[in-house]
Amino acid sequence: MPAAPFVRIHLRPYRARGGEWPRLLEAFLASAGVPARPERFQEEWQLAARYIQEGRLPLSERQWAELDFRARGRGYPAMHHSPEYQRAYRPAYRVVALELGCVLD
């Protein structure tokens, strides 16, 4: 089973390979109706914590504890990328349900 029922469609590669914007928009909008699975999020969140403890993710345990405390206190809201990440990677993507993302191929 995939780690999550949603995937990112990165816009620059999608456009470069001739992806059709109306199809992406349709999948993006239809994804809003796909129910989230909070229990899967919790599993992935705990997996991230384990990876940090094992040194497999570049975040200190103190940084993780602070992030976890803030996120948990606010009900794990969606978060924006850090300014450093934005500068380095210029993220541009849409999140779509995995089952709908495959129709974009």
C-alpha positions, 0 to 999 in steps of 0.5 A: 500500500502506498505511504499516503493516498495523495501524491504531488504532481510537480508542475514543471516536469508535468508541463515539460512532458506535455501534461494537459492542464485541464486534466490536472485541474480536473484531478486536483478538484476531484481530489478535494472529495477524497476522504483523508485518513488521519490514522495514516498521517499519524503512522507517517508522522511517527515514522518521520520521528523514528527516521530523525532518531536514526539520523536518516532525516536532517533534523535534530531531535530538538527541532523535531520535538518543537515542530511536533509540539507546535503541530500537535497543539494546532491539530496538525495543520497544513504547513508552508515550506520554509523560505530556505526550502523555497529558495533551494527548490522552488516547489510548484506542485498540486496535491491529488489523490493517488487514484486520480493522479494515475489518470494524468499519465 
